[in-house]
Structures are given as C-alpha cells and as structure tokens.
C-alpha cells in the first residue's frame, strides 16, 4: 500500500495541492492493485478503508488529502528517492520548487549513502542554505559533511548568489550542531 500512496503523495506535492481529486487517487490504486495481481480488490474499497482509518481525509468536491502534511511529504520523499535512483537529474527540477523542500530533506535520509552524497551535492550546487538545513537529515558521515559545508561558507559569502542570502538564517535555525 505504501507504493500507491507514495505515488499519490508525489503527485500532490508536484501539483502543489494537498487535497487532490479522488478520481486520480482511485486510478493510482486501481493500476497498482491490478499490477500486483489483486484485481479482485476494488480501489474504492481501499479508499473507503483509508478514510475509515483516518489515513486520508475526504473533502468537498470529491477530493482527499493525507491526514497530515508530514505524511504527504514522507510518502512523496519515498517516491522521489525511487525516481532519483533511476534518474538523478530529477533533483534539479524539484529544487526549483520550494514546495518540495521538506520532501527533499526526507529523501536524503531514504537514499543509500552513495546516492545521498550525490543528491546532497546537487542541493549544495543549487541552494547552499538549503543544503545546510538538510544536514540534519543525513544518516551517515554527517559530521564530515557539516565540516565541509562550514568550510565553504567564507568563499560562498564572497560571491553571494540569489539563494545564498539565506546562509546566516540556515546557520542560526537550520543547522543542527
């Protein structure tokens, strides 16, 4: 059930809409159930069960959302981690959308160490302040990564880019030392 819910959460963040059309979620569930050889289980029954267990919340207009934004972000991060391993350039696309920030942090902790290092490097290149904040989600070699990023701050402050003005704030509030 995690995989179809991750697909739905990924689409919710991608669209920038927490509540999404029920028909879209039902289609994802139906496709995944059939793909798993579970065609005898009906997507609306699964959706009703998810509502009964408060995993998703129904909204007017035949829309549903996950019970909390953090659940949406975690599930979207699971799908982003899978997609990143198949196509690493996807991180650049998501970095351009601030609605992906929290899911990007969570993705970092879901990737194997080698992929996580490459993922973090892409974040560093695109948004240094975001990379500083992301270090609290690193599972392996965190101290070394933090030391490396801290050593880059003086040179980053010389040629401050459009996103780099947030370095001070990231140090004060985002970096966990």
QUIFENFEN-V872986 format. One line per field, one symbol per residue. ss: DSSP state (2 for helix, 1 for strand, 0 for the rest). A space follows every 50 residues. Layout:
ss->???
This chain:
ss->02222222222222200001122222222222222000000022222222 22000111100011110022222222222222222200022222200222 22222222220022222222222222022222222220000222222222 222222220000022222222222000
